[in-house]
Amino acid sequence: MGSEPKRPATYEDLEALPPNSVGEIVEGELYVSPRPALPHARAASKLFGRLEGPFDAGEGGPGGWLLLFEPELHLSGDALVPDVAGWRRERMPVMPEAAASTLAPDWVCEVLSPSTAVLDREKKVRAYAREGVSHLWLVDPLQQSLEAYRLEGARWNPLGTWKGQGRVRVEPFEALALKLDVLWAR
């Protein structure tokens, strides 16, 4: 007897998950992860906190963005949950009253965990490129690194990798000198 073909995951599969887990559908496959560990949650929270004022609220910065923490994205059959995502206001002037966005963001940030790094770096990065997300950041709180990419055509062009401490200016939020060690401070 051969193995039966795997059925594509559905949104009902996501709804059936326990509340202490994060579910995503990528390339038709269901991925279930535990809630992130504290270093992961802290890095995502601190990054969101640093960007929200100047870019979303326009306080002390240029504004022009709608930033969301762990938004659900429904894109070409995938259900993705980046740690932080942003849309330029000219593309999303008003946030829709919906459970998920069907409009791809302009920027996503994935905070890497040992349990999700392969999924984030491979399948989700491909999905973001397919959907035309223009900027991608990968933050690794354990390695204390930030990698940034710009989509050019269908390929990710690396903009740089920054580690440890110091201040950096990184597209598309280069108007802010981001203090790196805030992301991994314990």
Protein Blocks (a to p, Z undefined) as FASTA:
>chain_A
ZZdddddddfklmmmpcfkbccddeehiacddddddfklmmmmmmmmmmmmmmmmnopoi
aehiacdehiacdeehiacddfbdcddfklmmbacddfbdfbdcfbdcddddfklmmmmm
mmmmmmmmmnopabdcdddfklopadddddehjaccdfbdceheadddddfklmpccdfk
lmmoZZ
